[in-house]
Amino acid sequence: MAIGKKSKPTYFNAIMGVALVLFLLGVLGWLVINGRALSRAFKEDLEVNVDFHDNTTDENVKRMKAVLDKQHFVRVSKIITKEEAMQMENQVEGGNMVDFLGYNPLFTSVTLKLNEEYVNKDSLAKVKKFILQSNVVRDVTWPNVVVDNMTSNFRKIGIILGAISVLLFIVVIFLIDNTVRLAMFSNRFIIKTMQMVGATRSFITRPFDLRAFFNGLVSGGVAVLGLWIVMSFATSQLPVLSLLNDTMLVSLLMTGMVVLGILISMISTHRSVVKYLKMHVDDLY
């Protein structure tokens, strides 16, 4: 009972301190997950146009679409006729191109949306080479500048977020370790007294290790609750975030927060107890 009464305020501060740094790490992790989902959404929304020669029959276009649908790089495909292409162009330009030119210069095409891993310069070049093997295909096009900028920008963002994550992870470990060690400092005389009356090391460390497990679990739980509140608020303000959330990755993140809180709390606590057991009584003052 004496241990519990003397330690309550210190343990409460330690729990909240650990919860805070875990919460900060969780928020950053959530941003990284959303950034990854946003990158995937942008890439999978990119359109690749497969244009056909003017003399290509509708049957051959449908056959080519069926062939493309079987390819592992294609996510979805859609046939756009010359007339549909002209209607879309007129809506963009606000005029009638056929009246101006006297003919429809556009081509029947199949619009492809690819799987994320194929939306990069090298993969798109291979996709184009594969499709152009068909003699009914006139050309394969996509917005090159968009792809180049997208790849470059997402790579830079990934490197920056990755570096910040690693740095914050190191800071989190350091802060949690110091927080737990400060909490254990108030128990140094109790630890030494137990040793002096003949208690074994395992007998002394066991209750502190169990307490550290509980504290880490509570800290992780509080951090997860805080992250869930932030996520819910952000989603209510920006509903599009609900489409980006990867439930499995978010669940892994939250589980990792709890596990990290428990592990670091237990390791730091055990190290502190062992350190005080090895110290001379005079050095405790």
ChimeraX commands (.cxc) that place a marker at each C-alpha (Angstrom):
marker #1 position 0.00,0.00,0.00 radius 0.5
marker #1 position 2.82,2.37,0.83 radius 0.5
marker #1 position 4.25,2.08,-2.67 radius 0.5
marker #1 position 0.89,2.85,-4.29 radius 0.5
marker #1 position 0.21,5.91,-2.15 radius 0.5
marker #1 position 3.62,7.46,-2.62 radius 0.5
marker #1 position 3.70,6.75,-6.35 radius 0.5
marker #1 position 0.24,7.78,-7.54 radius 0.5
marker #1 position 0.96,11.43,-8.44 radius 0.5
marker #1 position 4.26,10.54,-10.10 radius 0.5
marker #1 position 2.74,7.64,-12.04 radius 0.5
marker #1 position -0.14,9.84,-13.22 radius 0.5
marker #1 position 2.30,12.42,-14.57 radius 0.5
marker #1 position 4.36,9.67,-16.21 radius 0.5
marker #1 position 1.28,8.12,-17.83 radius 0.5
marker #1 position 0.11,11.45,-19.25 radius 0.5
marker #1 position 3.62,12.38,-20.39 radius 0.5
marker #1 position 4.05,9.08,-22.23 radius 0.5
marker #1 position 0.53,9.38,-23.68 radius 0.5
marker #1 position 1.31,12.84,-25.05 radius 0.5
marker #1 position 4.45,11.82,-26.93 radius 0.5
marker #1 position 2.73,8.67,-28.24 radius 0.5
marker #1 position -0.16,10.85,-29.40 radius 0.5
marker #1 position 2.22,13.13,-31.33 radius 0.5
marker #1 position 3.85,10.11,-32.95 radius 0.5
marker #1 position 0.40,8.72,-33.81 radius 0.5
marker #1 position -0.72,11.97,-35.46 radius 0.5
marker #1 position 2.40,12.00,-37.62 radius 0.5
marker #1 position 1.87,8.33,-38.47 radius 0.5
marker #1 position -1.72,9.10,-39.50 radius 0.5
marker #1 position -0.50,11.94,-41.74 radius 0.5
marker #1 position 1.99,9.56,-43.36 radius 0.5
marker #1 position -0.77,6.99,-43.96 radius 0.5
marker #1 position -3.06,9.65,-45.46 radius 0.5
marker #1 position -0.20,10.92,-47.62 radius 0.5
marker #1 position 0.33,7.40,-48.92 radius 0.5
marker #1 position -3.40,7.00,-49.62 radius 0.5
marker #1 position -3.53,10.42,-51.32 radius 0.5
marker #1 position -0.60,9.45,-53.53 radius 0.5
marker #1 position -2.38,6.23,-54.50 radius 0.5
marker #1 position -5.64,8.08,-55.22 radius 0.5
marker #1 position -3.89,10.60,-57.50 radius 0.5
marker #1 position -1.97,7.92,-59.37 radius 0.5
marker #1 position -4.95,5.62,-59.85 radius 0.5
marker #1 position -7.02,8.55,-61.16 radius 0.5
marker #1 position -4.55,9.33,-63.96 radius 0.5
marker #1 position -5.98,8.57,-67.43 radius 0.5
marker #1 position -4.05,6.87,-70.24 radius 0.5
marker #1 position -5.67,7.29,-73.65 radius 0.5
marker #1 position -5.39,4.54,-76.26 radius 0.5
marker #1 position -6.34,6.14,-79.61 radius 0.5
marker #1 position -7.44,4.00,-82.56 radius 0.5
marker #1 position -7.06,4.54,-86.29 radius 0.5
marker #1 position -10.09,6.02,-88.04 radius 0.5
marker #1 position -10.80,2.83,-89.97 radius 0.5
marker #1 position -10.94,0.67,-86.80 radius 0.5
marker #1 position -14.32,-1.03,-86.43 radius 0.5
marker #1 position -16.33,-0.93,-83.21 radius 0.5
marker #1 position -15.87,-4.69,-82.93 radius 0.5
marker #1 position -12.07,-4.37,-83.01 radius 0.5
marker #1 position -12.20,-1.60,-80.40 radius 0.5
marker #1 position -14.25,-3.85,-78.12 radius 0.5
marker #1 position -11.81,-6.73,-78.69 radius 0.5
marker #1 position -8.87,-4.50,-77.81 radius 0.5
marker #1 position -10.66,-3.31,-74.67 radius 0.5
marker #1 position -11.25,-6.94,-73.65 radius 0.5
marker #1 position -7.54,-7.69,-74.14 radius 0.5
marker #1 position -6.54,-4.66,-72.07 radius 0.5
marker #1 position -8.96,-5.57,-69.29 radius 0.5
marker #1 position -7.06,-8.83,-68.80 radius 0.5
marker #1 position -3.72,-7.09,-68.28 radius 0.5
marker #1 position -2.43,-6.83,-64.71 radius 0.5
marker #1 position -1.62,-3.12,-65.07 radius 0.5
marker #1 position -5.21,-2.09,-65.94 radius 0.5
marker #1 position -7.56,-1.14,-63.10 radius 0.5
marker #1 position -10.55,0.11,-65.14 radius 0.5
marker #1 position -11.16,0.92,-68.80 radius 0.5
marker #1 position -13.79,2.77,-70.80 radius 0.5
marker #1 position -14.50,3.21,-74.51 radius 0.5
marker #1 position -14.95,6.80,-75.69 radius 0.5
marker #1 position -16.30,7.18,-79.23 radius 0.5
marker #1 position -15.35,10.02,-81.58 radius 0.5
marker #1 position -18.70,11.65,-80.96 radius 0.5
marker #1 position -18.36,11.43,-77.15 radius 0.5
marker #1 position -14.83,12.82,-77.37 radius 0.5
marker #1 position -16.11,15.74,-79.45 radius 0.5
marker #1 position -18.91,16.48,-76.96 radius 0.5
marker #1 position -16.40,16.58,-74.11 radius 0.5
marker #1 position -14.07,18.82,-76.12 radius 0.5
marker #1 position -16.91,21.21,-76.99 radius 0.5
marker #1 position -17.86,21.47,-73.32 radius 0.5
marker #1 position -14.27,22.39,-72.43 radius 0.5
marker #1 position -13.80,24.85,-75.30 radius 0.5
marker #1 position -17.32,26.28,-75.17 radius 0.5
marker #1 position -17.80,26.01,-78.94 radius 0.5
marker #1 position -18.40,23.51,-81.75 radius 0.5
marker #1 position -15.22,22.20,-83.33 radius 0.5
marker #1 position -17.03,20.34,-86.12 radius 0.5
marker #1 position -18.74,23.56,-87.28 radius 0.5
marker #1 position -15.39,25.36,-87.19 radius 0.5
marker #1 position -13.26,22.67,-88.92 radius 0.5
marker #1 position -15.92,20.95,-90.96 radius 0.5
marker #1 position -14.99,17.52,-89.60 radius 0.5
marker #1 position -14.30,15.64,-86.36 radius 0.5
marker #1 position -10.49,15.45,-85.86 radius 0.5
marker #1 position -10.71,13.26,-82.76 radius 0.5
marker #1 position -10.39,9.48,-82.52 radius 0.5
marker #1 position -12.24,6.65,-80.87 radius 0.5
marker #1 position -10.24,5.69,-77.80 radius 0.5
marker #1 position -10.11,3.52,-74.72 radius 0.5
marker #1 position -9.38,5.41,-71.51 radius 0.5
marker #1 position -7.39,3.39,-68.99 radius 0.5
marker #1 position -6.83,3.91,-65.30 radius 0.5
marker #1 position -3.84,1.91,-64.12 radius 0.5
marker #1 position -2.87,0.33,-60.84 radius 0.5
marker #1 position -0.74,2.60,-58.69 radius 0.5
marker #1 position 2.58,0.81,-59.16 radius 0.5
marker #1 position 2.47,1.34,-62.95 radius 0.5
marker #1 position 1.99,5.11,-62.82 radius 0.5
marker #1 position 5.59,6.14,-63.32 radius 0.5
marker #1 position 7.68,7.09,-66.33 radius 0.5
marker #1 position 9.39,3.73,-66.88 radius 0.5
marker #1 position 6.31,1.55,-66.38 radius 0.5
marker #1 position 4.15,3.77,-68.58 radius 0.5
marker #1 position 6.74,3.52,-71.36 radius 0.5
marker #1 position 6.56,-0.30,-71.15 radius 0.5
marker #1 position 2.75,-0.19,-71.13 radius 0.5
marker #1 position 2.78,2.02,-74.24 radius 0.5
marker #1 position 5.21,-0.30,-76.03 radius 0.5
marker #1 position 3.00,-3.29,-75.23 radius 0.5
marker #1 position -0.22,-1.63,-76.45 radius 0.5
marker #1 position 1.36,-0.27,-79.64 radius 0.5
marker #1 position 1.99,-3.85,-80.78 radius 0.5
marker #1 position -1.62,-3.83,-81.97 radius 0.5
marker #1 position -2.01,-2.54,-85.54 radius 0.5
marker #1 position -5.36,-0.93,-84.71 radius 0.5
marker #1 position -3.82,1.41,-82.14 radius 0.5
marker #1 position -2.74,4.81,-83.41 radius 0.5
marker #1 position -1.12,6.19,-80.25 radius 0.5
marker #1 position -0.98,5.90,-76.46 radius 0.5
marker #1 position -0.87,9.18,-74.53 radius 0.5
marker #1 position -0.99,10.49,-70.98 radius 0.5
marker #1 position -0.15,13.84,-69.31 radius 0.5
marker #1 position 3.65,13.46,-69.14 radius 0.5
marker #1 position 4.24,16.63,-67.12 radius 0.5
marker #1 position 1.68,15.56,-64.50 radius 0.5
marker #1 position 3.32,12.13,-64.13 radius 0.5
marker #1 position 6.83,13.59,-63.82 radius 0.5
marker #1 position 5.78,16.22,-61.28 radius 0.5
marker #1 position 3.63,13.76,-59.36 radius 0.5
marker #1 position 6.44,11.23,-59.05 radius 0.5
marker #1 position 9.00,13.87,-58.07 radius 0.5
marker #1 position 6.77,15.66,-55.56 radius 0.5
marker #1 position 5.49,12.51,-53.86 radius 0.5
marker #1 position 9.04,11.20,-53.59 radius 0.5
marker #1 position 10.18,14.43,-51.90 radius 0.5
marker #1 position 7.19,14.42,-49.55 radius 0.5
marker #1 position 7.84,10.77,-48.70 radius 0.5
marker #1 position 11.51,11.46,-47.89 radius 0.5
marker #1 position 10.63,14.48,-45.72 radius 0.5
marker #1 position 7.87,12.68,-43.82 radius 0.5
marker #1 position 10.08,9.61,-43.44 radius 0.5
marker #1 position 12.93,11.68,-41.99 radius 0.5
marker #1 position 10.57,13.49,-39.60 radius 0.5
marker #1 position 9.05,10.15,-38.53 radius 0.5
marker #1 position 12.44,8.62,-37.74 radius 0.5
marker #1 position 13.53,11.75,-35.85 radius 0.5
marker #1 position 10.27,11.91,-33.88 radius 0.5
marker #1 position 10.49,8.17,-33.13 radius 0.5
marker #1 position 13.93,8.68,-31.60 radius 0.5
marker #1 position 12.69,11.71,-29.64 radius 0.5
marker #1 position 9.66,9.73,-28.43 radius 0.5
marker #1 position 11.87,6.91,-27.12 radius 0.5
marker #1 position 14.15,9.44,-25.38 radius 0.5
marker #1 position 11.25,11.38,-23.83 radius 0.5
marker #1 position 9.40,8.28,-22.64 radius 0.5
marker #1 position 12.61,6.84,-21.18 radius 0.5
marker #1 position 13.32,10.07,-19.28 radius 0.5
marker #1 position 9.71,10.39,-18.11 radius 0.5
marker #1 position 9.69,6.85,-16.71 radius 0.5
marker #1 position 13.11,7.26,-15.09 radius 0.5
marker #1 position 11.96,10.45,-13.37 radius 0.5
marker #1 position 8.90,8.60,-12.10 radius 0.5
marker #1 position 11.12,5.84,-10.72 radius 0.5
marker #1 position 13.44,8.36,-9.04 radius 0.5
marker #1 position 10.85,8.94,-6.29 radius 0.5
marker #1 position 10.86,5.17,-5.57 radius 0.5
marker #1 position 14.64,4.76,-5.25 radius 0.5
marker #1 position 14.61,4.53,-1.43 radius 0.5
marker #1 position 11.79,1.97,-1.46 radius 0.5
marker #1 position 13.74,-0.13,-3.95 radius 0.5
marker #1 position 16.92,0.04,-1.89 radius 0.5
marker #1 position 15.07,-0.69,1.35 radius 0.5
marker #1 position 13.53,-3.85,-0.13 radius 0.5
marker #1 position 17.01,-4.97,-1.18 radius 0.5
marker #1 position 18.47,-4.29,2.26 radius 0.5
marker #1 position 15.84,-6.45,4.00 radius 0.5
marker #1 position 16.81,-9.40,1.81 radius 0.5
marker #1 position 14.38,-9.27,-1.13 radius 0.5
marker #1 position 15.73,-10.84,-4.35 radius 0.5
marker #1 position 16.17,-8.80,-7.52 radius 0.5
marker #1 position 13.31,-10.61,-9.32 radius 0.5
marker #1 position 11.01,-10.08,-6.31 radius 0.5
marker #1 position 11.80,-6.34,-6.31 radius 0.5
marker #1 position 11.56,-5.77,-10.05 radius 0.5
marker #1 position 8.39,-7.84,-10.64 radius 0.5
marker #1 position 5.82,-5.38,-9.17 radius 0.5
marker #1 position 7.51,-2.43,-10.86 radius 0.5
marker #1 position 7.56,-4.26,-14.21 radius 0.5
marker #1 position 3.86,-5.11,-13.85 radius 0.5
marker #1 position 3.12,-1.51,-12.94 radius 0.5
marker #1 position 5.10,-0.36,-15.99 radius 0.5
marker #1 position 3.09,-2.73,-18.20 radius 0.5
marker #1 position -0.16,-1.28,-16.86 radius 0.5
marker #1 position 1.10,2.30,-17.17 radius 0.5
marker #1 position 2.26,1.72,-20.74 radius 0.5
marker #1 position -1.08,0.14,-21.62 radius 0.5
marker #1 position -3.01,3.07,-20.18 radius 0.5
marker #1 position -0.69,5.59,-21.87 radius 0.5
marker #1 position -1.14,3.86,-25.21 radius 0.5
marker #1 position -4.90,3.72,-24.71 radius 0.5
marker #1 position -5.09,7.45,-23.90 radius 0.5
marker #1 position -2.92,8.26,-26.95 radius 0.5
marker #1 position -5.09,6.10,-29.21 radius 0.5
marker #1 position -8.23,7.78,-27.86 radius 0.5
marker #1 position -6.71,11.20,-28.55 radius 0.5
marker #1 position -5.76,10.16,-32.08 radius 0.5
marker #1 position -9.26,8.77,-32.71 radius 0.5
marker #1 position -10.80,12.09,-31.58 radius 0.5
marker #1 position -8.50,14.04,-33.92 radius 0.5
marker #1 position -9.27,11.68,-36.81 radius 0.5
marker #1 position -13.03,11.91,-36.20 radius 0.5
marker #1 position -12.92,15.71,-36.04 radius 0.5
marker #1 position -10.76,15.97,-39.17 radius 0.5
marker #1 position -13.04,13.57,-41.07 radius 0.5
marker #1 position -16.15,15.53,-40.01 radius 0.5
marker #1 position -14.56,18.72,-41.38 radius 0.5
marker #1 position -13.12,17.08,-44.51 radius 0.5
marker #1 position -15.31,14.08,-45.46 radius 0.5
marker #1 position -12.91,13.18,-48.30 radius 0.5
marker #1 position -10.47,11.93,-45.62 radius 0.5
marker #1 position -12.80,8.99,-44.97 radius 0.5
marker #1 position -12.09,7.79,-48.52 radius 0.5
marker #1 position -8.34,7.97,-47.95 radius 0.5
marker #1 position -8.23,6.17,-44.59 radius 0.5
marker #1 position -6.70,2.72,-44.76 radius 0.5
marker #1 position -8.45,0.88,-41.92 radius 0.5
marker #1 position -5.81,-1.84,-41.68 radius 0.5
marker #1 position -2.87,0.59,-41.55 radius 0.5
marker #1 position -4.64,2.83,-39.02 radius 0.5
marker #1 position -5.36,-0.23,-36.86 radius 0.5
marker #1 position -1.70,-1.27,-37.07 radius 0.5
marker #1 position -0.65,2.28,-36.16 radius 0.5
marker #1 position -2.87,2.32,-33.07 radius 0.5
marker #1 position -1.71,-1.15,-32.04 radius 0.5
marker #1 position 1.90,-0.04,-32.52 radius 0.5
marker #1 position 1.32,3.00,-30.29 radius 0.5
marker #1 position 0.09,0.78,-27.44 radius 0.5
marker #1 position 2.87,-1.80,-27.91 radius 0.5
marker #1 position 5.53,0.93,-28.05 radius 0.5
marker #1 position 4.19,2.53,-24.87 radius 0.5
marker #1 position 4.27,-0.81,-23.03 radius 0.5
marker #1 position 7.72,-1.86,-24.28 radius 0.5
marker #1 position 9.51,1.41,-23.57 radius 0.5
marker #1 position 7.80,1.82,-20.19 radius 0.5
marker #1 position 8.79,-1.71,-19.12 radius 0.5
marker #1 position 12.36,-1.47,-20.41 radius 0.5
marker #1 position 12.95,1.97,-18.86 radius 0.5
marker #1 position 11.39,0.93,-15.56 radius 0.5
marker #1 position 13.41,-2.30,-15.34 radius 0.5
marker #1 position 16.65,-0.45,-16.16 radius 0.5
marker #1 position 15.93,2.17,-13.49 radius 0.5
marker #1 position 15.16,-0.42,-10.81 radius 0.5
marker #1 position 18.32,-2.40,-11.60 radius 0.5
marker #1 position 20.37,0.82,-11.58 radius 0.5
marker #1 position 19.15,1.75,-8.09 radius 0.5
marker #1 position 19.78,-1.79,-6.85 radius 0.5
marker #1 position 23.40,-1.51,-7.94 radius 0.5
marker #1 position 23.93,1.92,-6.36 radius 0.5
marker #1 position 25.35,2.49,-2.89 radius 0.5
marker #1 position 22.91,3.91,-0.36 radius 0.5
marker #1 position 24.89,7.18,-0.06 radius 0.5
marker #1 position 24.65,7.70,-3.83 radius 0.5
marker #1 position 20.83,7.77,-3.66 radius 0.5
marker #1 position 20.84,11.19,-1.98 radius 0.5
marker link #1:1,2 radius 0.2
marker link #1:2,3 radius 0.2
marker link #1:3,4 radius 0.2
marker link #1:4,5 radius 0.2
marker link #1:5,6 radius 0.2
marker link #1:6,7 radius 0.2
marker link #1:7,8 radius 0.2
marker link #1:8,9 radius 0.2
marker link #1:9,10 radius 0.2
marker link #1:10,11 radius 0.2
marker link #1:11,12 radius 0.2
marker link #1:12,13 radius 0.2
marker link #1:13,14 radius 0.2
marker link #1:14,15 radius 0.2
marker link #1:15,16 radius 0.2
marker link #1:16,17 radius 0.2
marker link #1:17,18 radius 0.2
marker link #1:18,19 radius 0.2
marker link #1:19,20 radius 0.2
marker link #1:20,21 radius 0.2
marker link #1:21,22 radius 0.2
marker link #1:22,23 radius 0.2
marker link #1:23,24 radius 0.2
marker link #1:24,25 radius 0.2
marker link #1:25,26 radius 0.2
marker link #1:26,27 radius 0.2
marker link #1:27,28 radius 0.2
marker link #1:28,29 radius 0.2
marker link #1:29,30 radius 0.2
marker link #1:30,31 radius 0.2
marker link #1:31,32 radius 0.2
marker link #1:32,33 radius 0.2
marker link #1:33,34 radius 0.2
marker link #1:34,35 radius 0.2
marker link #1:35,36 radius 0.2
marker link #1:36,37 radius 0.2
marker link #1:37,38 radius 0.2
marker link #1:38,39 radius 0.2
marker link #1:39,40 radius 0.2
marker link #1:40,41 radius 0.2
marker link #1:41,42 radius 0.2
marker link #1:42,43 radius 0.2
marker link #1:43,44 radius 0.2
marker link #1:44,45 radius 0.2
marker link #1:45,46 radius 0.2
marker link #1:46,47 radius 0.2
marker link #1:47,48 radius 0.2
marker link #1:48,49 radius 0.2
marker link #1:49,50 radius 0.2
marker link #1:50,51 radius 0.2
marker link #1:51,52 radius 0.2
marker link #1:52,53 radius 0.2
marker link #1:53,54 radius 0.2
marker link #1:54,55 radius 0.2
marker link #1:55,56 radius 0.2
marker link #1:56,57 radius 0.2
marker link #1:57,58 radius 0.2
marker link #1:58,59 radius 0.2
marker link #1:59,60 radius 0.2
marker link #1:60,61 radius 0.2
marker link #1:61,62 radius 0.2
marker link #1:62,63 radius 0.2
marker link #1:63,64 radius 0.2
marker link #1:64,65 radius 0.2
marker link #1:65,66 radius 0.2
marker link #1:66,67 radius 0.2
marker link #1:67,68 radius 0.2
marker link #1:68,69 radius 0.2
marker link #1:69,70 radius 0.2
marker link #1:70,71 radius 0.2
marker link #1:71,72 radius 0.2
marker link #1:72,73 radius 0.2
marker link #1:73,74 radius 0.2
marker link #1:74,75 radius 0.2
marker link #1:75,76 radius 0.2
marker link #1:76,77 radius 0.2
marker link #1:77,78 radius 0.2
marker link #1:78,79 radius 0.2
marker link #1:79,80 radius 0.2
marker link #1:80,81 radius 0.2
marker link #1:81,82 radius 0.2
marker link #1:82,83 radius 0.2
marker link #1:83,84 radius 0.2
marker link #1:84,85 radius 0.2
marker link #1:85,86 radius 0.2
marker link #1:86,87 radius 0.2
marker link #1:87,88 radius 0.2
marker link #1:88,89 radius 0.2
marker link #1:89,90 radius 0.2
marker link #1:90,91 radius 0.2
marker link #1:91,92 radius 0.2
marker link #1:92,93 radius 0.2
marker link #1:93,94 radius 0.2
marker link #1:94,95 radius 0.2
marker link #1:95,96 radius 0.2
marker link #1:96,97 radius 0.2
marker link #1:97,98 radius 0.2
marker link #1:98,99 radius 0.2
marker link #1:99,100 radius 0.2
marker link #1:100,101 radius 0.2
marker link #1:101,102 radius 0.2
marker link #1:102,103 radius 0.2
marker link #1:103,104 radius 0.2
marker link #1:104,105 radius 0.2
marker link #1:105,106 radius 0.2
marker link #1:106,107 radius 0.2
marker link #1:107,108 radius 0.2
marker link #1:108,109 radius 0.2
marker link #1:109,110 radius 0.2
marker link #1:110,111 radius 0.2
marker link #1:111,112 radius 0.2
marker link #1:112,113 radius 0.2
marker link #1:113,114 radius 0.2
marker link #1:114,115 radius 0.2
marker link #1:115,116 radius 0.2
marker link #1:116,117 radius 0.2
marker link #1:117,118 radius 0.2
marker link #1:118,119 radius 0.2
marker link #1:119,120 radius 0.2
marker link #1:120,121 radius 0.2
marker link #1:121,122 radius 0.2
marker link #1:122,123 radius 0.2
marker link #1:123,124 radius 0.2
marker link #1:124,125 radius 0.2
marker link #1:125,126 radius 0.2
marker link #1:126,127 radius 0.2
marker link #1:127,128 radius 0.2
marker link #1:128,129 radius 0.2
marker link #1:129,130 radius 0.2
marker link #1:130,131 radius 0.2
marker link #1:131,132 radius 0.2
marker link #1:132,133 radius 0.2
marker link #1:133,134 radius 0.2
marker link #1:134,135 radius 0.2
marker link #1:135,136 radius 0.2
marker link #1:136,137 radius 0.2
marker link #1:137,138 radius 0.2
marker link #1:138,139 radius 0.2
marker link #1:139,140 radius 0.2
marker link #1:140,141 radius 0.2
marker link #1:141,142 radius 0.2
marker link #1:142,143 radius 0.2
marker link #1:143,144 radius 0.2
marker link #1:144,145 radius 0.2
marker link #1:145,146 radius 0.2
marker link #1:146,147 radius 0.2
marker link #1:147,148 radius 0.2
marker link #1:148,149 radius 0.2
marker link #1:149,150 radius 0.2
marker link #1:150,151 radius 0.2
marker link #1:151,152 radius 0.2
marker link #1:152,153 radius 0.2
marker link #1:153,154 radius 0.2
marker link #1:154,155 radius 0.2
marker link #1:155,156 radius 0.2
marker link #1:156,157 radius 0.2
marker link #1:157,158 radius 0.2
marker link #1:158,159 radius 0.2
marker link #1:159,160 radius 0.2
marker link #1:160,161 radius 0.2
marker link #1:161,162 radius 0.2
marker link #1:162,163 radius 0.2
marker link #1:163,164 radius 0.2
marker link #1:164,165 radius 0.2
marker link #1:165,166 radius 0.2
marker link #1:166,167 radius 0.2
marker link #1:167,168 radius 0.2
marker link #1:168,169 radius 0.2
marker link #1:169,170 radius 0.2
marker link #1:170,171 radius 0.2
marker link #1:171,172 radius 0.2
marker link #1:172,173 radius 0.2
marker link #1:173,174 radius 0.2
marker link #1:174,175 radius 0.2
marker link #1:175,176 radius 0.2
marker link #1:176,177 radius 0.2
marker link #1:177,178 radius 0.2
marker link #1:178,179 radius 0.2
marker link #1:179,180 radius 0.2
marker link #1:180,181 radius 0.2
marker link #1:181,182 radius 0.2
marker link #1:182,183 radius 0.2
marker link #1:183,184 radius 0.2
marker link #1:184,185 radius 0.2
marker link #1:185,186 radius 0.2
marker link #1:186,187 radius 0.2
marker link #1:187,188 radius 0.2
marker link #1:188,189 radius 0.2
marker link #1:189,190 radius 0.2
marker link #1:190,191 radius 0.2
marker link #1:191,192 radius 0.2
marker link #1:192,193 radius 0.2
marker link #1:193,194 radius 0.2
marker link #1:194,195 radius 0.2
marker link #1:195,196 radius 0.2
marker link #1:196,197 radius 0.2
marker link #1:197,198 radius 0.2
marker link #1:198,199 radius 0.2
marker link #1:199,200 radius 0.2
marker link #1:200,201 radius 0.2
marker link #1:201,202 radius 0.2
marker link #1:202,203 radius 0.2
marker link #1:203,204 radius 0.2
marker link #1:204,205 radius 0.2
marker link #1:205,206 radius 0.2
marker link #1:206,207 radius 0.2
marker link #1:207,208 radius 0.2
marker link #1:208,209 radius 0.2
marker link #1:209,210 radius 0.2
marker link #1:210,211 radius 0.2
marker link #1:211,212 radius 0.2
marker link #1:212,213 radius 0.2
marker link #1:213,214 radius 0.2
marker link #1:214,215 radius 0.2
marker link #1:215,216 radius 0.2
marker link #1:216,217 radius 0.2
marker link #1:217,218 radius 0.2
marker link #1:218,219 radius 0.2
marker link #1:219,220 radius 0.2
marker link #1:220,221 radius 0.2
marker link #1:221,222 radius 0.2
marker link #1:222,223 radius 0.2
marker link #1:223,224 radius 0.2
marker link #1:224,225 radius 0.2
marker link #1:225,226 radius 0.2
marker link #1:226,227 radius 0.2
marker link #1:227,228 radius 0.2
marker link #1:228,229 radius 0.2
marker link #1:229,230 radius 0.2
marker link #1:230,231 radius 0.2
marker link #1:231,232 radius 0.2
marker link #1:232,233 radius 0.2
marker link #1:233,234 radius 0.2
marker link #1:234,235 radius 0.2
marker link #1:235,236 radius 0.2
marker link #1:236,237 radius 0.2
marker link #1:237,238 radius 0.2
marker link #1:238,239 radius 0.2
marker link #1:239,240 radius 0.2
marker link #1:240,241 radius 0.2
marker link #1:241,242 radius 0.2
marker link #1:242,243 radius 0.2
marker link #1:243,244 radius 0.2
marker link #1:244,245 radius 0.2
marker link #1:245,246 radius 0.2
marker link #1:246,247 radius 0.2
marker link #1:247,248 radius 0.2
marker link #1:248,249 radius 0.2
marker link #1:249,250 radius 0.2
marker link #1:250,251 radius 0.2
marker link #1:251,252 radius 0.2
marker link #1:252,253 radius 0.2
marker link #1:253,254 radius 0.2
marker link #1:254,255 radius 0.2
marker link #1:255,256 radius 0.2
marker link #1:256,257 radius 0.2
marker link #1:257,258 radius 0.2
marker link #1:258,259 radius 0.2
marker link #1:259,260 radius 0.2
marker link #1:260,261 radius 0.2
marker link #1:261,262 radius 0.2
marker link #1:262,263 radius 0.2
marker link #1:263,264 radius 0.2
marker link #1:264,265 radius 0.2
marker link #1:265,266 radius 0.2
marker link #1:266,267 radius 0.2
marker link #1:267,268 radius 0.2
marker link #1:268,269 radius 0.2
marker link #1:269,270 radius 0.2
marker link #1:270,271 radius 0.2
marker link #1:271,272 radius 0.2
marker link #1:272,273 radius 0.2
marker link #1:273,274 radius 0.2
marker link #1:274,275 radius 0.2
marker link #1:275,276 radius 0.2
marker link #1:276,277 radius 0.2
marker link #1:277,278 radius 0.2
marker link #1:278,279 radius 0.2
marker link #1:279,280 radius 0.2
marker link #1:280,281 radius 0.2
marker link #1:281,282 radius 0.2
marker link #1:282,283 radius 0.2
marker link #1:283,284 radius 0.2
marker link #1:284,285 radius 0.2
view
